[in-house]
Each structure stands twice: as C-alpha cells, then as structure tokens.
Amino acid sequence: MNKEKIVNLLKDKEFEKKMKKYSDLNDTICQIEEEYGGFGETLGYHWKIFITNRLKKIIDEMDEKLSDLTEQVRDEFNELKEQIQKEYQLTEKEFDEFKEEIY
C-alpha cells in the first residue's frame, strides 16, 4: 500500500464509520456485561478478545505497509542525494554542510 492509499484511507468517511462501529460495539459489549452479570462478562470478554485480535492484525498490516513505505522513501531520498552530489560534485562533508544551511 503506497502513501497515497494510506492517506486516502485515513480521509475515507466509510473507514471512519467502520472505526466508529468498533467503538459502538465496545459500548454495546459493556452494556451486555452490566445487564447479564457473569454471563455477560464472559461473553463480553470473548468479544473483546476477538475485536482486539482483529484490530491488532489490521494495525500490524498497516505497520508493515508503513515500514515498506518508509524504506521506499528513504531509498528515494538516498538516490536524490547521490544525484545532487554527482551533479554538483559535492563530497559527503560538503553535502552535509549544504544541508545544514538549508535547515
């Protein structure tokens, strides 16, 4: 998943609605726990485990994709740095000095 897809996902109102459903579901589970006492607590506990595991899987997948994206961006920056050094005939030290001046 590239950066654009991730940004679009975060802006997507449907995704936002789905995340709100998870929140609403948690509230419902808490109500069941209160209404049905021990049985509700057991049921709620298992639902929380299920939801937590599902969310963990989704977050792990997103984290992996973000790690891949980070590597891709890092590689592209390194390529750009090499091009700049080559084009302007800068040593590593000169490039670092130039970079510091910009910031």
Sequence and secondary structure as in RCSB ss.txt:
>XXXX:A:sequence
MNKEKIVNLLKDKEFEKKMKKYSDLNDTICQIEEEYGGFGETLGYHWKIFITNRLKKIIDEMDEKLSDLTEQVRD
EFNELKEQIQKEYQLTEKEFDEFKEEIY
>XXXX:A:secstr
  HHHHHHHHH HHHHHHHHHHHHHHHHHHHHHHHHHHHHHHHHHHHHHHHHHHHHHHHHHHHHHHHHHHHHHHH
HHHHHHHHHHHHHT  HHHHHHHHHHH 
